[in-house]
Amino acid sequence: MKRDIKKERIVELEKIQKSSQGKIFPADLPFDLTVELGEIVAAELKSPGVYYIGAKKEGDVPSSTELYVVTADAPAISEKARAYGKELPGHPGLRIYDILQPGSGRFVIDFEMRRYQIKCHLPEIEDKDSLYTAALYGAEEHPDYFGAFPVPSFTPRGFTVRHKTILNGVYWLETDHCEEMLAICYPIWQADITLSEQNHGEQLEYDRIHGIDNTLGYLFFSKRNSVIPLYELSLLHSEMKESGVIDMAALLNAICESYPEYTAIHNEEVSKFDNREFIKETPGAGTDFIKF
């Protein structure tokens, strides 16, 4: 009698979901990676052929590693997703994805596992919005898979009539009210912009009503309020300086002119605690830090 592989996989996943979150004993894993990863301290079957592994290797810094391990026959995982994984010598059928390493492909695996659950109409799946969350965070690291972050078509100050890309998910906009604004997508502003500057951001009415941490919406900054968020982003994303889309000398001039107190506090902290550059004026550079 011919086996119905798809049906068997669905039954297997249903059993996993009804168990204690799919947790399994490390000894029950269908592979042995202790030589490569060290002691396996946690294991969980996330989807057929997709395992979460917590490993600890003596002397490693950090002392523990979190990985997805994907087998060759994992039905949820496409060949494109497998291509993001790292091969281990001696284990040609496996791919590993470092959960804590940016760009490892872990968001692609999250997305494809959740999509598989939804498409197979499996019971007790996580909220379907989690599929959107995985795609949103994945777009920052893998625009080749998810596409770039969408440019907001509407702002708190009118419709977008043209835009300029500063980073994937960071856009300079002009509205139909002839106002210029900075728009930053949720995964970037939530992680890369300080809380004090987040509080200067404007939200769409929909995001205010439903909670921006639920809607995962953009923050918008007026031209004057955009200079410090742009500066904070430039410290974390060197490509901003390399691309030349922002005139950094003019940006620093604008900070000195509009935010002298921030400039003084920043420079005092730099002199005491870290190796960042001082914020200082450049004569003749002006304050027009971005142009269409």
C-alpha positions as CSV (number, residue, x, y, z in Angstrom):
1,M,0.0,0.0,0.0
2,K,1.4,3.4,-1.0
3,R,2.3,5.7,1.9
4,D,0.6,9.1,2.0
5,I,3.7,11.1,3.1
6,K,1.8,14.4,3.3
7,K,-0.9,12.9,5.5
8,E,1.7,11.3,7.7
9,R,3.5,14.6,8.1
10,I,0.3,16.4,9.1
11,V,-0.5,13.7,11.7
12,E,3.0,14.0,13.0
13,L,2.7,17.8,13.4
14,E,-0.7,17.5,15.0
15,K,0.8,15.2,17.6
16,I,3.7,17.6,18.2
17,Q,1.3,20.6,18.8
18,K,-0.8,18.6,21.3
19,S,2.3,17.6,23.2
20,S,4.4,20.0,25.5
21,Q,5.3,22.4,22.7
22,G,7.1,19.6,20.8
23,K,9.9,19.3,23.4
24,I,12.0,16.1,23.0
25,F,14.9,14.5,24.7
26,P,18.3,15.3,23.0
27,A,18.9,11.5,22.8
28,D,15.9,11.2,20.6
29,L,17.2,13.5,17.9
30,P,17.7,11.7,14.5
31,F,21.2,13.1,14.2
32,D,24.2,13.5,16.5
33,L,25.8,16.9,16.4
34,T,27.6,16.9,19.7
35,V,31.0,16.9,18.1
36,E,30.2,20.0,16.1
37,L,28.0,21.8,18.6
38,G,28.9,20.5,22.0
39,E,26.4,19.3,24.6
40,I,22.8,19.5,23.5
41,V,20.9,21.1,26.4
42,A,17.5,21.6,24.8
43,A,15.7,20.2,21.8
44,E,12.3,20.8,20.3
45,L,10.6,19.6,17.1
46,K,9.1,22.7,15.6
47,S,7.8,21.2,12.4
48,P,8.4,17.9,10.7
49,G,12.1,17.8,9.9
50,V,12.7,21.2,11.7
51,Y,14.4,21.1,15.1
52,Y,15.2,23.8,17.6
53,I,18.6,23.0,19.3
54,G,20.2,24.6,22.3
55,A,23.8,23.6,22.5
56,K,26.7,24.4,24.9
57,K,30.3,24.0,24.1
58,E,32.9,24.4,26.8
59,G,35.1,27.5,26.3
60,D,32.8,29.1,23.7
61,V,31.8,32.7,24.0
62,P,28.9,33.1,24.2
63,S,28.7,29.8,26.1
64,S,25.5,28.6,24.4
65,T,24.2,28.5,20.9
66,E,20.6,28.4,19.6
67,L,20.0,26.9,16.2
68,Y,17.4,25.6,13.8
69,V,18.4,22.3,12.3
70,V,16.6,21.3,9.1
71,T,16.7,17.8,7.6
72,A,16.6,17.0,3.9
73,D,13.0,15.8,4.0
74,A,11.4,18.7,5.9
75,P,8.2,19.3,3.9
76,A,7.7,22.9,5.0
77,I,11.1,24.1,3.9
78,S,11.8,25.1,0.3
79,E,15.0,24.7,-1.6
80,K,15.5,28.5,-1.5
81,A,15.1,28.5,2.3
82,R,17.6,25.6,2.6
83,A,20.1,27.6,0.6
84,Y,20.4,30.1,3.5
85,G,21.5,27.3,5.9
86,K,25.0,26.3,6.7
87,E,26.2,22.8,5.8
88,L,28.1,20.7,8.3
89,P,30.9,18.4,7.1
90,G,29.7,14.8,7.5
91,H,26.1,15.7,7.6
92,P,25.2,16.5,3.9
93,G,21.4,16.3,4.5
94,L,21.3,18.9,7.3
95,R,21.2,22.7,7.3
96,I,21.7,24.8,10.4
97,Y,20.6,28.3,11.0
98,D,22.0,30.3,13.9
99,I,19.0,32.0,15.6
100,L,21.1,34.7,17.2
101,Q,23.1,35.5,14.1
102,P,21.7,38.2,11.8
103,G,21.3,37.1,8.2
104,S,21.4,33.4,9.0
105,G,18.0,32.7,7.4
106,R,16.2,31.9,10.7
107,F,13.3,34.3,9.8
108,V,12.9,32.5,6.5
109,I,12.5,29.2,8.4
110,D,10.1,30.8,10.8
111,F,8.0,32.0,7.9
112,E,7.9,28.8,6.0
113,M,7.1,26.7,9.1
114,R,4.1,28.9,9.9
115,R,2.9,29.1,6.3
116,Y,3.0,25.3,6.2
117,Q,0.8,25.1,9.3
118,I,-1.7,27.5,7.8
119,K,-1.8,26.0,4.3
120,C,-2.3,22.5,5.8
121,H,-5.2,23.8,8.0
122,L,-3.6,22.3,11.0
123,P,-5.4,22.8,14.4
124,E,-4.0,24.9,17.3
125,I,-1.7,26.9,15.2
126,E,-0.3,30.2,16.4
127,D,-2.2,33.4,15.6
128,K,-1.9,33.9,11.8
129,D,-0.6,37.4,12.4
130,S,2.7,35.7,13.4
131,L,3.2,34.9,9.7
132,Y,3.1,38.6,9.0
133,T,5.5,39.2,11.9
134,A,8.0,36.7,10.5
135,A,7.8,38.2,7.1
136,L,8.2,41.8,8.4
137,Y,11.3,41.0,10.4
138,G,12.6,38.8,7.6
139,A,12.3,41.7,5.1
140,E,15.1,43.6,6.9
141,E,17.6,40.7,6.6
142,H,16.4,39.0,3.4
143,P,14.8,41.4,1.0
144,D,15.8,39.0,-1.8
145,Y,13.3,36.5,-0.3
146,F,10.6,38.7,1.2
147,G,11.0,41.8,-0.9
148,A,11.9,45.3,0.5
149,F,9.8,47.0,3.1
150,P,6.9,48.8,1.4
151,V,7.0,52.5,1.1
152,P,4.1,54.0,3.2
153,S,1.5,55.5,0.9
154,F,0.0,57.5,3.7
155,T,1.5,59.6,6.5
156,P,0.1,61.5,9.4
157,R,0.5,64.6,7.2
158,G,-1.0,63.4,3.9
159,F,-0.4,61.0,1.1
160,T,3.1,60.2,-0.1
161,V,3.8,61.7,-3.5
162,R,7.5,60.8,-3.9
163,H,10.1,59.0,-1.8
164,K,13.8,58.4,-1.5
165,T,15.3,55.3,0.0
166,I,17.8,55.8,2.8
167,L,17.9,52.2,3.9
168,N,15.5,49.3,3.3
169,G,12.6,50.3,5.6
170,V,13.9,53.9,6.1
171,Y,12.4,56.3,3.6
172,W,12.4,60.1,3.0
173,L,9.0,61.1,1.9
174,E,7.3,64.2,0.4
175,T,3.5,64.4,1.0
176,D,0.7,66.1,-1.0
177,H,0.8,68.8,1.7
178,C,4.4,69.6,0.5
179,E,5.9,68.4,3.8
180,E,8.9,66.2,4.0
181,M,9.1,63.4,6.6
182,L,11.2,60.5,7.6
183,A,9.5,57.1,7.8
184,I,11.0,54.2,9.7
185,C,9.5,50.7,9.7
186,Y,8.7,48.9,12.9
187,P,11.6,46.4,13.1
188,I,14.2,49.2,12.7
189,W,12.7,51.9,14.9
190,Q,11.9,49.5,17.6
191,A,15.5,48.2,17.8
192,D,17.7,51.0,16.5
193,I,16.0,54.2,17.7
194,T,16.3,55.2,21.4
195,L,13.1,55.4,23.4
196,S,13.4,59.2,23.9
197,E,13.5,59.7,20.1
198,Q,10.7,57.2,19.5
199,N,8.5,59.4,21.6
200,H,9.0,62.2,19.0
201,G,7.7,60.0,16.2
202,E,4.2,60.4,14.8
203,Q,1.8,57.5,14.2
204,L,-1.0,56.9,11.8
205,E,-4.5,57.0,13.5
206,Y,-5.0,53.3,12.9
207,D,-1.7,52.5,14.7
208,R,-2.7,54.8,17.6
209,I,-6.1,53.1,18.0
210,H,-5.0,49.5,17.7
211,G,-1.6,49.9,19.3
212,I,1.5,50.2,17.1
213,D,3.1,47.2,18.8
214,N,0.1,45.2,17.5
215,T,0.0,46.7,14.0
216,L,3.8,46.9,13.6
217,G,3.4,50.2,11.9
218,Y,5.8,52.9,10.8
219,L,7.0,55.9,12.8
220,F,7.1,59.2,11.1
221,F,9.3,62.2,11.9
222,S,9.1,65.8,10.7
223,K,12.2,67.1,9.0
224,R,13.3,68.9,12.2
225,N,12.7,65.9,14.4
226,S,14.4,63.5,12.0
227,V,18.0,64.6,12.5
228,I,18.7,62.7,15.7
229,P,17.0,59.4,14.5
230,L,19.0,59.7,11.3
231,Y,22.2,60.2,13.3
232,E,21.4,57.2,15.6
233,L,20.8,55.0,12.5
234,S,24.1,56.2,10.9
235,L,25.9,54.9,14.0
236,L,24.5,51.4,13.4
237,H,24.3,51.3,9.6
238,S,27.6,52.3,8.0
239,E,26.0,52.0,4.5
240,M,24.2,55.3,5.2
241,K,27.5,57.1,5.2
242,E,28.9,55.1,2.3
243,S,26.0,55.7,0.1
244,G,26.1,59.5,0.4
245,V,22.3,59.7,0.5
246,I,22.6,61.7,3.7
247,D,25.1,64.6,3.8
248,M,26.5,63.8,7.2
249,A,28.3,67.1,7.7
250,A,25.0,69.0,7.1
251,L,23.2,66.5,9.4
252,L,25.6,67.3,12.2
253,N,25.3,71.0,11.6
254,A,21.5,70.6,11.8
255,I,21.8,68.8,15.1
256,C,24.1,71.5,16.5
257,E,21.8,74.2,15.4
258,S,18.4,72.7,16.5
259,Y,19.5,70.5,19.4
260,P,22.5,72.2,21.2
261,E,21.6,70.5,24.5
262,Y,21.7,67.0,22.9
263,T,25.0,67.9,21.3
264,A,26.5,69.0,24.6
265,I,25.3,65.8,26.4
266,H,26.4,63.5,23.6
267,N,29.9,65.1,23.4
268,E,30.4,64.9,27.1
269,E,29.5,61.2,27.1
270,V,31.8,60.5,24.2
271,S,34.7,62.1,26.0
272,K,34.2,59.9,29.0
273,F,32.8,56.6,27.9
274,D,33.3,55.6,24.3
275,N,35.1,56.1,21.0
276,R,32.3,57.6,18.9
277,E,33.0,60.8,17.1
278,F,32.0,64.2,18.5
279,I,29.1,66.1,17.0
280,K,30.6,69.2,15.7
281,E,29.9,71.9,13.1
282,T,31.4,72.0,9.6
283,P,31.6,75.6,8.3
284,G,30.1,76.0,4.9
285,A,28.3,72.6,4.9
286,G,24.9,74.1,5.6
287,T,22.1,72.1,7.2
288,D,20.3,70.7,4.1
289,F,21.2,67.1,4.8
290,I,19.0,65.4,2.2
291,K,17.6,66.4,-1.2
292,F,15.3,64.9,-3.8
